[in-house]
């Protein structure tokens, strides 16, 4: 969860791609949050296929994010990509 100033900066340090970092910052800023909600982020896949969606469940005090199945996966992979889900989560 990105509930403290600087959390997003800490999270994006793991990525070497400037364009991914910029896209992620923009996506986080674009999330319209209701009161009692907070933005979360999670890497959901690294590969040639981008999951079309993700499901968030709770397991005790932990949110579990699972990517949806790719219906028509690529047979060859020339350049894998990192897929990051931007989440609207309840504040804890």
N, C-alpha and C positions, 0 to 999 in steps of 0.2 A: 504494500500500500504506500502511496505517496502522500502521506499526511503531514509531513514536516517540510519546511523550506529546505531545499538542498537535496531532498530524497531523489528527485529526478536526475539531477546532476551526478549523484553517486551511482545511480543505476546505469546511466548511459556510458559511463567510463569503460564498461566492458566491451563496447562496440568500436571497431576500428573504422567503420564507415561513417563519414561525415554526413552523407545523404540520409542514412538510416537514422542517425541522431536527430537531424533536423526534422525528418518526417515524424519521428516519435514525439518530439517536443510539440510539434503542431497538432498532432492527434490528441495528445494529453490536454492541450489548451482548448481544444474544440469540444471536449466532453461537457455537456450541460448537466451539472450535478444538482440534485435536489438536496434539501437540508437533511443531514444525517447520512450523507453518502460521501464517498471518497474515491479517487481514481487509484486503480491498481494496474500494474503491468506484469506481463509474464511472457517469456519466450515459449512458444507452443510448438515450434517445429524448426528444424534446420535441414534443408534439403531442396530438391528441385520443385516440389509441389507445395503450393500455398493452401493451407486448410481453408475451406470456405466459411468456417464458423468455429466457435469454441463453446464448450459448456462449463459452467462454474458450479461446483457443489461445495458443500462444507463437510469437513471431516473433523469434528471436534472444534478446535480453535483455528483450524487451517482451512484456507480456500484451496481447492484442487481445480486446476484448469486443464481440460482435456480438449485437444483439437478434434474437429469433426473429420470423418474419413474423406479422403480425396476420391471422388468418384472415378475420374479418368486420369490416373497418374502418368507422368512422363516415363517413357521407357529408357531414355538416355538423360544423363545429367552433365551439362557443360559448366554450369556455374550455380552452385547451391545458394539459397537465400535463407536469411533468418526471418521467421515470422513471429511478430510480437503482438499479443492481444492487449488492447487497452480496455480496462474493465471498470465498470461502475459498481462499486461495492458498498455494503453498509459499514458505517463507522463502528468500531469496537471500543 
